[in-house]
Amino acid sequence: MLPTLSHIHAWDTEHLIEAAYYWTKVADQGEDVFLEMRNRSHFIAWEGAGGDGCDSEPALTYR
């Protein structure tokens, strides 16, 4: 049996709101870590394939 419109309007969606805040925070933290590591990588004297990759076009795009 399908729920009525009244039942749908009465559903508690607080858990969805909390999940959205949580995952937004997780995404922000992940981006912060990525940016920190990317910025730190510019202060290392890279050699070989690592150095070539760090100076490649995609890597330069995010500087």
HTML snippet that shows the backbone in 3Dmol.js (N, CA, C, O; Angstrom):
<script src="https://3Dmol.org/build/3Dmol-min.js"></script>
<div id="view" style="width:600px;height:400px;position:relative"></div>
<script>
const pdb = `
ATOM      1  N   MET A   1       0.842  -1.183   0.000  1.00  0.00           N
ATOM      2  CA  MET A   1       0.000   0.000   0.000  1.00  0.00           C
ATOM      3  C   MET A   1       0.892   1.253   0.000  1.00  0.00           C
ATOM      4  O   MET A   1       1.852   1.342   0.766  1.00  0.00           O
ATOM      5  N   LEU A   2       0.573   2.179  -0.838  1.00  0.00           N
ATOM      6  CA  LEU A   2       1.345   3.408  -0.931  1.00  0.00           C
ATOM      7  C   LEU A   2       0.959   4.367   0.189  1.00  0.00           C
ATOM      8  O   LEU A   2      -0.191   4.387   0.627  1.00  0.00           O
ATOM      9  N   PRO A   3       1.926   5.163   0.654  1.00  0.00           N
ATOM     10  CA  PRO A   3       1.593   6.142   1.692  1.00  0.00           C
ATOM     11  C   PRO A   3       0.736   7.273   1.110  1.00  0.00           C
ATOM     12  O   PRO A   3       0.802   7.590  -0.077  1.00  0.00           O
ATOM     13  N   THR A   4      -0.048   7.849   1.974  1.00  0.00           N
ATOM     14  CA  THR A   4      -0.878   8.980   1.547  1.00  0.00           C
ATOM     15  C   THR A   4      -0.016  10.238   1.516  1.00  0.00           C
ATOM     16  O   THR A   4       1.098  10.256   2.041  1.00  0.00           O
ATOM     17  N   LEU A   5      -0.539  11.275   0.902  1.00  0.00           N
ATOM     18  CA  LEU A   5       0.169  12.550   0.860  1.00  0.00           C
ATOM     19  C   LEU A   5       0.390  13.075   2.274  1.00  0.00           C
ATOM     20  O   LEU A   5       1.437  13.655   2.562  1.00  0.00           O
ATOM     21  N   SER A   6      -0.568  12.882   3.141  1.00  0.00           N
ATOM     22  CA  SER A   6      -0.427  13.310   4.542  1.00  0.00           C
ATOM     23  C   SER A   6       0.732  12.590   5.218  1.00  0.00           C
ATOM     24  O   SER A   6       1.495  13.200   5.968  1.00  0.00           O
ATOM     25  N   HIS A   7       0.864  11.287   4.952  1.00  0.00           N
ATOM     26  CA  HIS A   7       1.976  10.530   5.525  1.00  0.00           C
ATOM     27  C   HIS A   7       3.317  11.043   4.997  1.00  0.00           C
ATOM     28  O   HIS A   7       4.285  11.161   5.748  1.00  0.00           O
ATOM     29  N   ILE A   8       3.362  11.340   3.724  1.00  0.00           N
ATOM     30  CA  ILE A   8       4.605  11.836   3.123  1.00  0.00           C
ATOM     31  C   ILE A   8       4.986  13.183   3.731  1.00  0.00           C
ATOM     32  O   ILE A   8       6.152  13.413   4.051  1.00  0.00           O
ATOM     33  N   HIS A   9       4.014  14.065   3.889  1.00  0.00           N
ATOM     34  CA  HIS A   9       4.288  15.377   4.484  1.00  0.00           C
ATOM     35  C   HIS A   9       4.705  15.251   5.940  1.00  0.00           C
ATOM     36  O   HIS A   9       5.429  16.108   6.447  1.00  0.00           O
ATOM     37  N   ALA A  10       4.268  14.209   6.618  1.00  0.00           N
ATOM     38  CA  ALA A  10       4.575  14.015   8.038  1.00  0.00           C
ATOM     39  C   ALA A  10       5.924  13.325   8.263  1.00  0.00           C
ATOM     40  O   ALA A  10       6.406  13.279   9.395  1.00  0.00           O
ATOM     41  N   TRP A  11       6.533  12.792   7.210  1.00  0.00           N
ATOM     42  CA  TRP A  11       7.809  12.090   7.374  1.00  0.00           C
ATOM     43  C   TRP A  11       8.865  13.025   7.942  1.00  0.00           C
ATOM     44  O   TRP A  11       8.993  14.178   7.531  1.00  0.00           O
ATOM     45  N   ASP A  12       9.608  12.501   8.886  1.00  0.00           N
ATOM     46  CA  ASP A  12      10.715  13.256   9.467  1.00  0.00           C
ATOM     47  C   ASP A  12      11.929  13.118   8.545  1.00  0.00           C
ATOM     48  O   ASP A  12      12.391  12.007   8.282  1.00  0.00           O
ATOM     49  N   THR A  13      12.430  14.222   8.069  1.00  0.00           N
ATOM     50  CA  THR A  13      13.576  14.203   7.153  1.00  0.00           C
ATOM     51  C   THR A  13      14.831  14.786   7.798  1.00  0.00           C
ATOM     52  O   THR A  13      15.809  15.075   7.110  1.00  0.00           O
ATOM     53  N   GLU A  14      14.801  14.955   9.107  1.00  0.00           N
ATOM     54  CA  GLU A  14      15.949  15.535   9.803  1.00  0.00           C
ATOM     55  C   GLU A  14      17.225  14.727   9.538  1.00  0.00           C
ATOM     56  O   GLU A  14      18.307  15.301   9.411  1.00  0.00           O
ATOM     57  N   HIS A  15      17.101  13.408   9.455  1.00  0.00           N
ATOM     58  CA  HIS A  15      18.284  12.574   9.202  1.00  0.00           C
ATOM     59  C   HIS A  15      18.907  12.879   7.837  1.00  0.00           C
ATOM     60  O   HIS A  15      20.121  12.764   7.668  1.00  0.00           O
ATOM     61  N   LEU A  16      18.088  13.261   6.878  1.00  0.00           N
ATOM     62  CA  LEU A  16      18.618  13.618   5.558  1.00  0.00           C
ATOM     63  C   LEU A  16      19.363  14.952   5.611  1.00  0.00           C
ATOM     64  O   LEU A  16      20.402  15.121   4.972  1.00  0.00           O
ATOM     65  N   ILE A  17      18.825  15.884   6.374  1.00  0.00           N
ATOM     66  CA  ILE A  17      19.475  17.184   6.541  1.00  0.00           C
ATOM     67  C   ILE A  17      20.810  17.007   7.254  1.00  0.00           C
ATOM     68  O   ILE A  17      21.816  17.598   6.860  1.00  0.00           O
ATOM     69  N   GLU A  18      20.816  16.182   8.316  1.00  0.00           N
ATOM     70  CA  GLU A  18      22.056  15.916   9.047  1.00  0.00           C
ATOM     71  C   GLU A  18      23.081  15.222   8.150  1.00  0.00           C
ATOM     72  O   GLU A  18      24.270  15.539   8.207  1.00  0.00           O
ATOM     73  N   ALA A  19      22.630  14.284   7.330  1.00  0.00           N
ATOM     74  CA  ALA A  19      23.541  13.590   6.415  1.00  0.00           C
ATOM     75  C   ALA A  19      24.131  14.561   5.398  1.00  0.00           C
ATOM     76  O   ALA A  19      25.312  14.467   5.067  1.00  0.00           O
ATOM     77  N   ALA A  20      23.330  15.481   4.907  1.00  0.00           N
ATOM     78  CA  ALA A  20      23.825  16.464   3.940  1.00  0.00           C
ATOM     79  C   ALA A  20      24.898  17.344   4.568  1.00  0.00           C
ATOM     80  O   ALA A  20      25.917  17.620   3.935  1.00  0.00           O
ATOM     81  N   TYR A  21      24.682  17.790   5.808  1.00  0.00           N
ATOM     82  CA  TYR A  21      25.699  18.585   6.502  1.00  0.00           C
ATOM     83  C   TYR A  21      26.971  17.769   6.720  1.00  0.00           C
ATOM     84  O   TYR A  21      28.079  18.266   6.520  1.00  0.00           O
ATOM     85  N   TYR A  22      26.802  16.510   7.132  1.00  0.00           N
ATOM     86  CA  TYR A  22      27.947  15.639   7.388  1.00  0.00           C
ATOM     87  C   TYR A  22      28.784  15.446   6.125  1.00  0.00           C
ATOM     88  O   TYR A  22      30.000  15.632   6.150  1.00  0.00           O
ATOM     89  N   TRP A  23      28.134  15.074   5.022  1.00  0.00           N
ATOM     90  CA  TRP A  23      28.880  14.792   3.796  1.00  0.00           C
ATOM     91  C   TRP A  23      29.474  16.056   3.185  1.00  0.00           C
ATOM     92  O   TRP A  23      30.512  15.996   2.527  1.00  0.00           O
ATOM     93  N   THR A  24      28.831  17.190   3.396  1.00  0.00           N
ATOM     94  CA  THR A  24      29.417  18.458   2.951  1.00  0.00           C
ATOM     95  C   THR A  24      30.695  18.732   3.727  1.00  0.00           C
ATOM     96  O   THR A  24      31.699  19.159   3.157  1.00  0.00           O
ATOM     97  N   LYS A  25      30.653  18.482   5.043  1.00  0.00           N
ATOM     98  CA  LYS A  25      31.839  18.670   5.884  1.00  0.00           C
ATOM     99  C   LYS A  25      32.956  17.717   5.464  1.00  0.00           C
ATOM    100  O   LYS A  25      34.114  18.125   5.377  1.00  0.00           O
ATOM    101  N   VAL A  26      32.623  16.458   5.203  1.00  0.00           N
ATOM    102  CA  VAL A  26      33.622  15.479   4.759  1.00  0.00           C
ATOM    103  C   VAL A  26      34.248  15.923   3.435  1.00  0.00           C
ATOM    104  O   VAL A  26      35.464  15.837   3.264  1.00  0.00           O
ATOM    105  N   ALA A  27      33.435  16.390   2.513  1.00  0.00           N
ATOM    106  CA  ALA A  27      33.949  16.851   1.215  1.00  0.00           C
ATOM    107  C   ALA A  27      34.866  18.057   1.392  1.00  0.00           C
ATOM    108  O   ALA A  27      35.917  18.137   0.757  1.00  0.00           O
ATOM    109  N   ASP A  28      34.473  18.990   2.250  1.00  0.00           N
ATOM    110  CA  ASP A  28      35.304  20.169   2.501  1.00  0.00           C
ATOM    111  C   ASP A  28      36.648  19.775   3.113  1.00  0.00           C
ATOM    112  O   ASP A  28      37.689  20.318   2.741  1.00  0.00           O
ATOM    113  N   GLN A  29      36.619  18.829   4.053  1.00  0.00           N
ATOM    114  CA  GLN A  29      37.866  18.367   4.666  1.00  0.00           C
ATOM    115  C   GLN A  29      38.756  17.685   3.633  1.00  0.00           C
ATOM    116  O   GLN A  29      39.968  17.895   3.624  1.00  0.00           O
ATOM    117  N   GLY A  30      38.168  16.879   2.774  1.00  0.00           N
ATOM    118  CA  GLY A  30      38.938  16.209   1.728  1.00  0.00           C
ATOM    119  C   GLY A  30      39.577  17.204   0.783  1.00  0.00           C
ATOM    120  O   GLY A  30      40.729  17.038   0.380  1.00  0.00           O
ATOM    121  N   GLU A  31      38.837  18.231   0.432  1.00  0.00           N
ATOM    122  CA  GLU A  31      39.385  19.257  -0.455  1.00  0.00           C
ATOM    123  C   GLU A  31      40.511  20.018   0.234  1.00  0.00           C
ATOM    124  O   GLU A  31      41.523  20.336  -0.392  1.00  0.00           O
ATOM    125  N   ASP A  32      40.338  20.310   1.526  1.00  0.00           N
ATOM    126  CA  ASP A  32      41.389  21.001   2.276  1.00  0.00           C
ATOM    127  C   ASP A  32      42.676  20.176   2.313  1.00  0.00           C
ATOM    128  O   ASP A  32      43.768  20.714   2.129  1.00  0.00           O
ATOM    129  N   VAL A  33      42.544  18.869   2.553  1.00  0.00           N
ATOM    130  CA  VAL A  33      43.718  17.989   2.585  1.00  0.00           C
ATOM    131  C   VAL A  33      44.385  17.956   1.209  1.00  0.00           C
ATOM    132  O   VAL A  33      45.609  18.043   1.108  1.00  0.00           O
ATOM    133  N   PHE A  34      43.584  17.829   0.156  1.00  0.00           N
ATOM    134  CA  PHE A  34      44.140  17.819  -1.197  1.00  0.00           C
ATOM    135  C   PHE A  34      44.925  19.101  -1.472  1.00  0.00           C
ATOM    136  O   PHE A  34      46.052  19.049  -1.964  1.00  0.00           O
ATOM    137  N   LEU A  35      44.329  20.250  -1.153  1.00  0.00           N
ATOM    138  CA  LEU A  35      44.994  21.523  -1.426  1.00  0.00           C
ATOM    139  C   LEU A  35      46.275  21.664  -0.612  1.00  0.00           C
ATOM    140  O   LEU A  35      47.279  22.164  -1.120  1.00  0.00           O
ATOM    141  N   GLU A  36      46.250  21.229   0.640  1.00  0.00           N
ATOM    142  CA  GLU A  36      47.443  21.299   1.483  1.00  0.00           C
ATOM    143  C   GLU A  36      48.569  20.436   0.908  1.00  0.00           C
ATOM    144  O   GLU A  36      49.712  20.885   0.826  1.00  0.00           O
ATOM    145  N   MET A  37      48.257  19.220   0.517  1.00  0.00           N
ATOM    146  CA  MET A  37      49.277  18.335  -0.049  1.00  0.00           C
ATOM    147  C   MET A  37      49.774  18.856  -1.394  1.00  0.00           C
ATOM    148  O   MET A  37      50.965  18.781  -1.693  1.00  0.00           O
ATOM    149  N   ARG A  38      48.864  19.379  -2.195  1.00  0.00           N
ATOM    150  CA  ARG A  38      49.275  19.944  -3.479  1.00  0.00           C
ATOM    151  C   ARG A  38      50.222  21.119  -3.259  1.00  0.00           C
ATOM    152  O   ARG A  38      51.252  21.226  -3.925  1.00  0.00           O
ATOM    153  N   ASN A  39      49.872  21.999  -2.323  1.00  0.00           N
ATOM    154  CA  ASN A  39      50.714  23.164  -2.057  1.00  0.00           C
ATOM    155  C   ASN A  39      52.075  22.753  -1.497  1.00  0.00           C
ATOM    156  O   ASN A  39      53.097  23.337  -1.856  1.00  0.00           O
ATOM    157  N   ARG A  40      52.088  21.758  -0.627  1.00  0.00           N
ATOM    158  CA  ARG A  40      53.360  21.293  -0.061  1.00  0.00           C
ATOM    159  C   ARG A  40      54.244  20.649  -1.123  1.00  0.00           C
ATOM    160  O   ARG A  40      55.470  20.713  -1.029  1.00  0.00           O
ATOM    161  N   SER A  41      53.641  20.034  -2.124  1.00  0.00           N
ATOM    162  CA  SER A  41      54.435  19.345  -3.149  1.00  0.00           C
ATOM    163  C   SER A  41      55.292  20.310  -3.958  1.00  0.00           C
ATOM    164  O   SER A  41      56.269  19.893  -4.580  1.00  0.00           O
ATOM    165  N   HIS A  42      54.948  21.576  -3.958  1.00  0.00           N
ATOM    166  CA  HIS A  42      55.702  22.558  -4.738  1.00  0.00           C
ATOM    167  C   HIS A  42      57.016  22.948  -4.059  1.00  0.00           C
ATOM    168  O   HIS A  42      57.862  23.598  -4.673  1.00  0.00           O
ATOM    169  N   PHE A  43      57.188  22.555  -2.801  1.00  0.00           N
ATOM    170  CA  PHE A  43      58.404  22.899  -2.069  1.00  0.00           C
ATOM    171  C   PHE A  43      59.388  21.732  -2.001  1.00  0.00           C
ATOM    172  O   PHE A  43      60.389  21.803  -1.289  1.00  0.00           O
ATOM    173  N   ILE A  44      59.106  20.666  -2.737  1.00  0.00           N
ATOM    174  CA  ILE A  44      59.967  19.489  -2.778  1.00  0.00           C
ATOM    175  C   ILE A  44      60.686  19.471  -4.126  1.00  0.00           C
ATOM    176  O   ILE A  44      60.080  19.730  -5.165  1.00  0.00           O
ATOM    177  N   ALA A  45      61.974  19.165  -4.098  1.00  0.00           N
ATOM    178  CA  ALA A  45      62.748  19.064  -5.343  1.00  0.00           C
ATOM    179  C   ALA A  45      62.493  17.687  -5.951  1.00  0.00           C
ATOM    180  O   ALA A  45      63.200  16.724  -5.654  1.00  0.00           O
ATOM    181  N   TRP A  46      61.486  17.609  -6.795  1.00  0.00           N
ATOM    182  CA  TRP A  46      61.120  16.341  -7.423  1.00  0.00           C
ATOM    183  C   TRP A  46      62.066  16.039  -8.569  1.00  0.00           C
ATOM    184  O   TRP A  46      62.505  16.939  -9.285  1.00  0.00           O
ATOM    185  N   GLU A  47      62.378  14.748  -8.733  1.00  0.00           N
ATOM    186  CA  GLU A  47      63.225  14.309  -9.842  1.00  0.00           C
ATOM    187  C   GLU A  47      62.550  13.148 -10.556  1.00  0.00           C
ATOM    188  O   GLU A  47      61.691  12.469  -9.993  1.00  0.00           O
ATOM    189  N   GLY A  48      62.950  12.932 -11.791  1.00  0.00           N
ATOM    190  CA  GLY A  48      62.439  11.792 -12.550  1.00  0.00           C
ATOM    191  C   GLY A  48      60.974  11.947 -12.911  1.00  0.00           C
ATOM    192  O   GLY A  48      60.496  13.051 -13.172  1.00  0.00           O
ATOM    193  N   ALA A  49      60.259  10.811 -12.922  1.00  0.00           N
ATOM    194  CA  ALA A  49      58.852  10.812 -13.333  1.00  0.00           C
ATOM    195  C   ALA A  49      58.002  11.675 -12.410  1.00  0.00           C
ATOM    196  O   ALA A  49      57.052  12.316 -12.860  1.00  0.00           O
ATOM    197  N   GLY A  50      58.337  11.696 -11.115  1.00  0.00           N
ATOM    198  CA  GLY A  50      57.582  12.538 -10.179  1.00  0.00           C
ATOM    199  C   GLY A  50      57.719  14.008 -10.510  1.00  0.00           C
ATOM    200  O   GLY A  50      56.743  14.758 -10.467  1.00  0.00           O
ATOM    201  N   GLY A  51      58.939  14.422 -10.841  1.00  0.00           N
ATOM    202  CA  GLY A  51      59.169  15.811 -11.220  1.00  0.00           C
ATOM    203  C   GLY A  51      58.484  16.163 -12.524  1.00  0.00           C
ATOM    204  O   GLY A  51      57.910  17.242 -12.669  1.00  0.00           O
ATOM    205  N   ASP A  52      58.549  15.237 -13.475  1.00  0.00           N
ATOM    206  CA  ASP A  52      57.879  15.467 -14.756  1.00  0.00           C
ATOM    207  C   ASP A  52      56.371  15.584 -14.556  1.00  0.00           C
ATOM    208  O   ASP A  52      55.723  16.444 -15.153  1.00  0.00           O
ATOM    209  N   GLY A  53      55.822  14.723 -13.722  1.00  0.00           N
ATOM    210  CA  GLY A  53      54.379  14.754 -13.464  1.00  0.00           C
ATOM    211  C   GLY A  53      53.951  16.013 -12.745  1.00  0.00           C
ATOM    212  O   GLY A  53      52.890  16.570 -13.024  1.00  0.00           O
ATOM    213  N   CYS A  54      54.785  16.461 -11.816  1.00  0.00           N
ATOM    214  CA  CYS A  54      54.455  17.666 -11.054  1.00  0.00           C
ATOM    215  C   CYS A  54      54.456  18.903 -11.950  1.00  0.00           C
ATOM    216  O   CYS A  54      53.737  19.867 -11.688  1.00  0.00           O
ATOM    217  N   ASP A  55      55.263  18.869 -13.000  1.00  0.00           N
ATOM    218  CA  ASP A  55      55.344  20.005 -13.924  1.00  0.00           C
ATOM    219  C   ASP A  55      54.455  19.836 -15.152  1.00  0.00           C
ATOM    220  O   ASP A  55      54.500  20.663 -16.064  1.00  0.00           O
ATOM    221  N   SER A  56      53.657  18.786 -15.187  1.00  0.00           N
ATOM    222  CA  SER A  56      52.807  18.539 -16.355  1.00  0.00           C
ATOM    223  C   SER A  56      51.650  19.532 -16.399  1.00  0.00           C
ATOM    224  O   SER A  56      51.363  20.209 -15.412  1.00  0.00           O
ATOM    225  N   GLU A  57      51.009  19.607 -17.521  1.00  0.00           N
ATOM    226  CA  GLU A  57      49.899  20.551 -17.720  1.00  0.00           C
ATOM    227  C   GLU A  57      48.776  20.371 -16.693  1.00  0.00           C
ATOM    228  O   GLU A  57      48.342  21.365 -16.111  1.00  0.00           O
ATOM    229  N   PRO A  58      48.282  19.143 -16.441  1.00  0.00           N
ATOM    230  CA  PRO A  58      47.211  19.011 -15.440  1.00  0.00           C
ATOM    231  C   PRO A  58      47.648  19.479 -14.057  1.00  0.00           C
ATOM    232  O   PRO A  58      46.859  20.091 -13.337  1.00  0.00           O
ATOM    233  N   ALA A  59      48.888  19.200 -13.680  1.00  0.00           N
ATOM    234  CA  ALA A  59      49.366  19.638 -12.372  1.00  0.00           C
ATOM    235  C   ALA A  59      49.445  21.155 -12.311  1.00  0.00           C
ATOM    236  O   ALA A  59      49.132  21.750 -11.280  1.00  0.00           O
ATOM    237  N   LEU A  60      49.857  21.781 -13.392  1.00  0.00           N
ATOM    238  CA  LEU A  60      49.958  23.240 -13.425  1.00  0.00           C
ATOM    239  C   LEU A  60      48.588  23.898 -13.359  1.00  0.00           C
ATOM    240  O   LEU A  60      48.458  25.014 -12.858  1.00  0.00           O
ATOM    241  N   THR A  61      47.583  23.224 -13.853  1.00  0.00           N
ATOM    242  CA  THR A  61      46.226  23.767 -13.846  1.00  0.00           C
ATOM    243  C   THR A  61      45.741  24.028 -12.427  1.00  0.00           C
ATOM    244  O   THR A  61      44.996  24.979 -12.190  1.00  0.00           O
ATOM    245  N   TYR A  62      46.158  23.190 -11.484  1.00  0.00           N
ATOM    246  CA  TYR A  62      45.668  23.298 -10.112  1.00  0.00           C
ATOM    247  C   TYR A  62      46.562  24.123  -9.209  1.00  0.00           C
ATOM    248  O   TYR A  62      46.336  24.163  -8.000  1.00  0.00           O
ATOM    249  N   ARG A  63      47.564  24.779  -9.754  1.00  0.00           N
ATOM    250  CA  ARG A  63      48.455  25.600  -8.921  1.00  0.00           C
ATOM    251  C   ARG A  63      47.838  26.921  -8.602  1.00  0.00           C
ATOM    252  O   ARG A  63      48.448  27.737  -7.912  1.00  0.00           O
TER     253      ARG A  63
END
`;
const viewer = $3Dmol.createViewer("view");
viewer.addModel(pdb, "pdb");
viewer.setStyle({}, {cartoon: {color: "spectrum"}});
viewer.zoomTo();
viewer.render();
</script>
